[in-house]
Amino acid sequence: MRSPAETGHKATAGTAVAQDLQIAGLVPLSTVDMPGRLVATAFCQGCPWRCFYCHNAEILDRSAAGTVSFDELEDLLRRRRGLLDGVVFSGGEATRQAALIPAAEVVRDAGFDVGLHTGGMYPSRIKALLDAGVLNWVGFDLKADPERYSDVVEAPTAWWKIRQSLEMILGTGIDHEVRMTVTPEIADHVEPVLQAAMAVGATNFALQQAHPPAATESGRERAWTDPEWDARFTELAEHVDSAGFPEVTIRRR
């Protein structure tokens, strides 16, 4: 593969090029990050949010350098041509970085599909990705009741930005999954999240049961592993399944 400079893949935003992408980790083969496809998953460094159930907390620092170069991703794609269907850019929050756009262009022009995991906090960058026509699939995380977002992500959040991002994605008709990762503490957020997803026209909704946290925090891990929580999640799953979405996916821990 040629470099962005050789192929003319200049940054769509600012002066960033694909090689600027800060990648914290690279999974060479995933069967779960883009439904129905075999992909490599690039975990992009940095996120402005601090969700208490995050399992990638070690890569949230926006000032930290990436540990995997974009050249390594390109090399993987050269070696896996014909075996991989695409690349998913995850995080952290991949859309935090301007370099995501030229990076996605390089992947697309190499003949691979491009997937994105996002929380939607950067609508202008999502618009740029959509305008560039580089996305084949988007997994959109709705974190909480729109009126209680800041309680979950530990940062002031303008719901209109998240909704704007989601409306843009759904407006293109792109293959998507709108999803919520649920814990005992936010079980009562499920209904308002469902309503928010329906309001913007989502057709594919997934409910994911969060894995217990690795570290003890005020007995939280006990609540997450209590058999009653499994029973409660089953009730939530049944409610989601009957909510009226054309496609529903339930993922248990």
N, C-alpha and C positions, 0 to 999 in steps of 0.2 A: 504494500500500500504506500501511496505517496503521502507526504506530509500536507497539512492544510495549506502551507505556503505554495507547494508545488501544484496543488489541485485548485487553488484559488479560493479555498475556504477561509475567507477572512471573517472576523467576528461580525456578527449581526448587531451586537451591542458593544459599544466602547471599542477597545483595541484588543480584546481577548481573542486568542486562538485556541484550538483544541488542546494543544500541549499545556495550556495554562490550567486545565481542569484539575482540581485537587481531589484525588481519589484516595479514600482511606482504606479501601479493601476491594478485592476482586474475586468473585466466585466464578470459576470457569464453566460450571454447568449447573443450571437450576431448572427444575421441572415445575416449580410452583410460583415463580415471580411474574410470569406472563402466561395466563391460562392457555393451554393447548400448544405451547411452543417450548422448545428447548433453547435456553438463553444463557448468556453470561450476564452477571449482575455486577454493576459497578456502584459501590457505596461512596457517594460523594461527601466530602468533609464539610461539616458545619451545619448548624440549624439555629434559627432564632428562638425556637420554642424549647420548653423544658417539661414535656409530658412526663408525669411521675411513673408511668409504666414503660417508658422507652427502654428497649433492649439494645440500643446502639448508643448509649450515653457516652461512651468513650470517644465518639467521633463528632460530638456536638460543637466543640470549640471551633469557632469560625476563623480564628487566627492561626490555627495549626496547619502545617504544611501537609499535603497528601503524602502517602507512603508508597503509592503505586503510580508510575508514570503512564501517561496516555499511550506512549510507545509500547508499553507492555500489553495494553488492551489491543492495540493494532496487531501486535505480534500474535496474540491469542487468536484473533479473528483470521489471520492468515493460516494458522495451523488447523483451525476448526472449520474452515470453509467446507460447506456441504454437510457438516455435522450440527452446527448451530443455526437456529432460525433468526436469532437477533440478540440485541443487548438491551437490558433494562437499566436505566439510571435511577438509582434509589438514594437513600441517605441515612442520616442527615436529611437535608432538603436540597435536592439537586438543582432546583430552579433558583437557588440563592446565587449561583455562579453564572456570570455572563458567558464563560467558556463552554457552558453546556450546549449552547446553540451550535457553534461550529463543530463541537465534538459529535453531536447528533448528526450533523450534516456529513461528516466523514464516515460514520457508521452506515448511514443510509446509502451514500454513494458507493460504498463497498459492497452493497447488495444485501445488507441485513436489515431486518425490521428493528424499529426503535420503540421501546416501552418506557414509560415514566411513572414513578411513584411520587406523589406530591400531596402536600397539605393545602396548596392553593394560595399561599400568602404573598406570591409575587405575580399578580395578574398580567403585568406588562410583559414579563418574560414568557409566561405561558402563551400570550398572544403572539409573541415573536416566533415561538416554536410552531404554533398552529399555522401562522402565515407562511413559514418556511416549508410547511408540508412534510415535516420530518417524523411525525409521530404516527405510530400504528395502533397503539393501545395506551390507555392511561388508567392507573389505579389511583383513585382520589380518596384520601382519608378525611372523613368528617369526624372530628375529635369529640364533639360535645354538643349539647344544647346550644344553639346560637347565642342565647342570652347569658350563658355561663362559660363561654369559651375560655376567658382569661383565668378562670379557676383551675382549668385542666392544663393549659399550656404554659402557665406562669409568665404570661406576657400580655400586655394590652393588645387586643386583637380587634381589628375592624371587620366585623362580619361581612360587610358589603364587599370587601376585597375577596374574601373566600367565595362568596356567592357569585361574584363577577367571574372569577376563574372557572368555577364549575359550570356556569351558564355558557361561557365561551366554549368549553370543551364539549358539552352536550349539544350545543348548537351546530357543531360540525358534523355530528352523526358518527364520530369516531368510536371505535370499539372501546368500551370502558367498563370499569367496575367502581361503583361508589361503595365505600365500606366504612364500618365502624369497629374499632377494637374496644371491647367492653370489659370492664373490671367490676368487682362488687361495688366500688365507690361511685361508679357512674352508671349503674344499671338503670336508674330513673331518667337518664338522658336518652335512652334508646328511642322512646316515642317521639320526642321533639326532633331528633335526628332523622327519623323516618319521615316525618312531616316535611322537614326541610328538603330532603332528597326528592320526595314526591313533587314538591312545589316547583322545583327546577327541571323536572321531567326525566329524572334518572330511570333507566329501564333495567339496570342490573345492580342489585344490592347484596353486599356480603356482610354478615355478622361474624366477627372473630372473637373468640374467647382468649383473653390475654394470658400469656404464660406467667406463672408466679415470678415475682421479682427475685433476683439473685441475692440481694442483701436484705437483712432484717431491718424493718423500719416501722416502729410502733406496732408490732404484731401484724402488719399488713399481710405477710405471707401466710399467716394462719387463716385469715379470711378468704384468701384466694384458693386455698387447698381444702377448705371445709366442704364436705359432701353436699351441704345445703346450697352452696354456691353453684355446684354442678346442676342441681335440680332447678335452681333459679335460672341458670343460663338456658336450660332446656325450655322453660316457659317463654323466655325472651325469643328463643329461636322459633318456637311455634308461632309466636305473635308476628315476627318478621315474615315468616313463611306465608302467612295469611294476609299480609298487608296489601297485596295487589301488584307487586312488581312482576314483570314478565319473567325475569330471571332472579333467583335467590340462591345464595351459597351460604352454607353454615360451616364454619371452621372451629372445631373444638380443640382445646389445648392438647 
